[in-house]
Amino acid sequence: MNRKPYTFLILMQVYSDRGKNKIIFMGTPEFAVPSLKALIDNRYNICAVVTAPDKPAGRGQKLRPSPVKEFARCKNMKILQPENLKDAEFIRDLKSFNADLQVVVAFKILPEIIWNMPPLGTFNLHASLLPHYRGAAPINWAIINGETETGITTFFIDNNIDTGNIILQEKIPIPENENAGSLHDIMMNRGAQLVLKTTELIISGKSYPTPQNKLSYSAEILKPAPKIRKSDCKIDWDKPGKEIVNFIRGLSPYPTAFSFLKKSDMTILVKIFETEFIPVDHNLPGGNVISDNKSFLNVSVRDGYINIKSIQAEGRKRMEINNFLAGYRDICNFKMI
């Protein structure tokens, strides 16, 4: 018996049901684009996209649209770019869509008047296994802290930051050589699929959210993920080698760990992207530079050396270490501070 026509009718009914529910998508950076694309590709009715205003960028400081706006514009979607989320005109515009659900991926903190607007609620995708790593930089902090596992979570937004009832979670391993950039891309794509599953559950009435306070975590042991400022990115060469390597890969390629190469008459700011820890006994203080001036650059730490593989001097391009050393034949006269 040929079941293909029957299967086709079922699929068409599923797509038709999806189209009945109006969804507003909110997001700004590249991390949010695959989630929006997944919803569109699966024929969900995205009635509007809310994203950040265009910002000046580059040497000419020309206004540049967000990645989400660029994608939405290619799809001829309605785009809202409020300067202030509490602006009365923006709230009126948002209400006029009569959306059933709002999906948030990497966007601003929403006031209650917005997240409480749609009848099916507003859910967010967060790049950690909540309730751990609530905050603005969960990917960075998980690596900095030496975690071997993280994950993604969808949850309904409430009055506090990242505290709402959990809908779905998925664990993701962190290999030893993973940095923040590569983990970001993995979580971005896996997150899009979790957004898709979450949307389907909510619309079908099959989501059963779990309050975070019902999970077996003590508030005292929860790990935070606050925003990382530039001043937080300076390397402390007196720390253990493994901690330093985790710190560097947790900030690579952005916002990037940095240090200063210093000798008597010169100080150079350097950004460090890729390193390896070499455990060895020695009597050197932290920050001493050891090199053959051609192929390797080691920096002494309390329990060994940090072998630097990729580096960028201020005002220059990122380089592999052999290319960098070609411009600093007296590198052993410097010290990392």
Secondary structure, DSSP 8 states (H G I E B T S, - for coil): ---HHHHHHHHHHHHHHHHHSEEEEEE-SGGGHHHHHHHHHTT-EEEEEE----EEETTTTEEE--HHHHHHHHTT--EE--S-TT-HHHHHHHHHT--SEEEEES-----HHHHT-STT-EEEEESSSTTTTBSS-HHHHHHHTT-SEEEEEEEE--SSTT-S-EEEEEEEE--TT--HHHHHHHHHHHHHHHHHHHHHHHHTT----B-GGGSS--GGG--B-----GGGGB--TTS-HHHHHHHHHHTTTTT-EEEEEEETTEEEEEEEEEEEEEE------TTBEEE-SSS-EEEEETTEEEEEEEEEETTS--EEHHHHHTT-TTGGG-EE-
